[in-house]
Amino acid sequence: MIMCTENCAYQEDGLCNLKKITSFSSKPIKYCPYFRGKDKNRA
């Protein structure tokens, strides 16, 4: 389990839910190369 509080598409209930390693994000954050911002249109 990886704790996560970022506004990331993979974050849910304070945990990272990325299921498999993918290519690095084009906009990584300091401690997470896989960071993907949440879709603003998603509920």
N, C-alpha and C positions, 0 to 999 in steps of 0.2 A: 504494500500500500504506500502510495506517495501522497503526502499532504499537499494541498494546493488551494490557495485562496485568490488566485488571479482570475480576471474576467476572461477565461479561456474556454473555447468550445469543448475541451476535454474535461473541464472541472465540473464536478457535481457533488453537492453536499460536502464540500471541503476536501475532496479527494480527486486525484487525477484518474480518469477512466480511459486513458489511451490504451487500447488493447494490444497494439503491436507497434514496433518501432517503424517509423516512416522516415522520409527524407526530412532534413532540417527545414524549419520554417524560414520564410524570407524575412520575417520580423521576430526573431527570437528575443526573449528577455534574459536577464542576467543568469538565472539558474535553470532555464528551460529552453533548450534549442528547438523544441517541438511546439511552442506556443502558437495557438491560432485564436485570434479574437472571435468572440461570439458574434453570430449573425444578428444584426440589429433588427431584422425583420422576423426573426424567429420568436415565438411566444415562450 
